[in-house]
């Protein structure tokens, strides 16, 4: 059974930082592209960042220079370091895994991030 379990969300003031984690089980983690997506109220889910390896990352323009995605294959975990947070970053953040070869896709349950003073 595949599980993606996010953690690290919460309430933070504008300009603050949070670090999200996503622990994966039930998949061969190192052959999956991992990603973070977010969905704000009334909006569609959107890409935040993806990582295939430390030299293969992709970011949404809105988070470039503020967010950093990383992965630890030994721990089957992907991280999202979020700095200089803005109110418009408020959303439910979801972890995603896509098989590099198989293309099967899995989602976590989401973690709420709220940026507000």
N, C-alpha and C positions, 0 to 999 in steps of 0.2 A: 504494500500500500504506500503510495506516494504522499508525503506530507511536506508542505512548506509552511514554516511557522515564523511569522514576523514578530518582532519585539522592538521596543525603543521609542515608540511614539509617545506623544504627550502634548502638554501646553507649554509654549515658550514665547518669550517676548520678541518683538521685532529686533533683528540684529543678532539674535541668539543662535545657538547651535544644538543639533540633535544628531545622534547616530542610530540609524536603524540597522537591525540585523535580521537575517532570514536563514534559519537552519533547515536544511533539506535532508530528507531521508527517503529511502525506497528508490533512489535513482543513482546511476553512475555519475556522480556530480561533475566530474572533470570533463565529461563529454556533453555537457549542457551549457548553452548560453544562458546566463542569468540576467534578469532585468528587474528594474523597479518601474512601476507605473503608478499613476495617481488619478483619483477621481474626486473632483470638487462637487458640492451640491448643485444639481441642475446642469452639470456639464458631462461630457463624454470622458471616458477613461483615456488618459494620454500617457505617452512614453516619457519617462524621466531620464533613465540611463540604462544601458546594457553593457555587459562585459562577457567576452569570450575568453580572454586571457589578459594578463597585465598590460599587454601592448595592443590590445584590441578592445577599445571602449568607444561608446557612443553616448552623446548627451543631447538633450533638448536644448535649444538655444536659450531658453528662459532660465536654465540652471547652470550653464557653462561658467566656470570660474568660481562658483559657489558650492557646488556639490561634487563629491568624489565617490565613485563606485569602486569597490575592491572585492576580492574573493580570497578565501583561504580554503584550498582544495583539501587540505588535511583535516579540516574541521567541517567540511561540507556546508560552508556558510558564506553568504554574500552580505556585504555591508553597504550602507549609503551614509556617508558623512555629509551632513547638511550644515553649511555655515551661512552667515549673513541672511538669515531667514526673513522672509517678507510675509505680510498678511496673505498675499495671493498664493503662497505656498500651502495654505491650509487645504487639506484634502485627506481622504483615506489613501494610504500608500499600500500598494500590493506588490508582492514578490512574484516573479514569473520565471519558469524554467522551460526552455525549448531545446529539444534534442538536436545536436548539431547534425547528425545523420538521420535520425528517426523522425525529426520534426514534431514529435508529440509535445504537447504543451500542458503545463500545470500551473495552478494559481494558489497563492496563499489566501488566508481569510481577510487580510488587510489590517492595518494599524492606523489609528487616527493621529494626524498631526495638526495641531491648531496653533497658529501664530497670531497672537493678540496681546495688546497691552492691557 
